[in-house]
Amino acid sequence: MRRTVDWADGAVVIIDQVALPSEYRTLTLRTVDELIDAIRRLAVRGAPALGAAGALGVALAAFNGSDVAVEAERLASARPTAVNLRWGVTRALTRLGEGADAVLAEALALLEEDERLNREASGLAAEVVLSACSRRPLRLLSHCNAGRLATVAWGSALGVVWHLHARGLVESVLVDETRPLLQGARLTAWELAEAGVPYRVQPDSAAALAMARGMVDCVLVGADRITANGDVANKVGTYSLAIAAAHHGVPFVVVAPSSTVDTTLATGAEIEIEERRADELTHFAGTRVAPEGAAVFNPAFDVTPAALITAVVTEHGVFKPA
Ligand SMILES: CSC[C@H]1O[C@H](OP(=O)(O)O)[C@H](O)[C@@H]1O
């Protein structure tokens, strides 16, 4: 299965996530500008995938003879919330003094590690889910996309589904469509269908009702930044999902590689939340749905307090807040 983000013939090659699920195609990005545009359009997205893209972007800059420090900062600030983007750029820069080939080698090493670390984190999280839920097989609920499309391969929250599905322990997955960009309906549904996992797409606003009706054994989500106290930034809607889960006594498990942990921030209050364009809400599939001049609040993420989270699991095990 093709990597979500990769390097080929001097270019960054990505699966075009804007085109899914109607078209599976790749994009070949030969300049930092093209890569930054792809990041901002969410053609490549998801915290670990952004880390990989950032690292490969530094290699692009090094081979293109650009001012690498300037291009690296442009890459690292292309989207502010996922800590992995800046982490990947910074890691690639550590080898700049050895030349472009060394930068690329470091970036490729990061890509190799990403699949392994997400497999390990999601494998440990699968055991946490099983210990938290008595019912078998499991009825899971996911928000946004934290599958292989959000990582270099495998996946984080959806990586748990792959582990459990292989053992016959998944009855079905309720997939939050995840407004406004529909990463759930478009990407998570596509991944689950590819894997043959039974699923149903639902409006984000139906999640609490599903829990009230006893349809959910565990909520599984990824993360974009985890602070020292265990607060978690993730796709907008995660916080309200956690409140509903807490109200209904449903386990709420966050899965992420340790590159998503940012202990330089004490709490989630310090996380910069990306706000996106108004037309992501005022229009739907290119058609205006809100009045001309409608004001918009369009945060791409929110912050879930650690107190609402059953467990944050990385490849090192259950994260212990500072
Ligand atoms: C495994 S990280 C996935 C994480 O990233 C997504 O955000 P976006 O689609 O805007 O890149 C979302 O927060 C997912 O949970």
The ligand as an SDF file (V2000), in Angstrom:
LIG
                    3D

 15 15  0  0  0  0  0  0  0  0999 V2000
   -3.3020   11.2400   13.4750 C   0  0  0  0  0  0  0  0  0  0  0  0
   -3.3740   12.9620   13.5390 S   0  0  0  0  0  0  0  0  0  0  0  0
   -4.9040   13.2430   12.7870 C   0  0  0  0  0  0  0  0  0  0  0  0
   -5.5300   14.5190   13.2270 C   0  0  0  0  0  0  0  0  0  0  0  0
   -5.2620   15.5730   12.2870 O   0  0  0  0  0  0  0  0  0  0  0  0
   -6.5050   16.0280   11.8180 C   0  0  0  0  0  0  0  0  0  0  0  0
   -6.5320   17.3850   11.5160 O   0  0  0  0  0  0  0  0  0  0  0  0
   -6.4580   17.8400    9.9590 P   0  0  0  0  0  0  0  0  0  0  0  0
   -7.3280   16.9040    9.1720 O   0  0  0  0  0  0  0  0  0  0  0  0
   -6.9660   19.2730    9.9880 O   0  0  0  0  0  0  0  0  0  0  0  0
   -4.9890   17.7400    9.6060 O   0  0  0  0  0  0  0  0  0  0  0  0
   -7.4450   15.7260   12.9480 C   0  0  0  0  0  0  0  0  0  0  0  0
   -7.2590   16.6030   14.0240 O   0  0  0  0  0  0  0  0  0  0  0  0
   -7.0070   14.3360   13.2790 C   0  0  0  0  0  0  0  0  0  0  0  0
   -7.4210   13.8260   14.4950 O   0  0  0  0  0  0  0  0  0  0  0  0
  1  2  1  0
  2  3  1  0
  3  4  1  0
  4  5  1  0
  4 14  1  0
  5  6  1  0
  6  7  1  0
  6 12  1  0
  7  8  1  0
  8  9  2  0
  8 10  1  0
  8 11  1  0
 12 13  1  0
 12 14  1  0
 14 15  1  0
M  END
$$$$
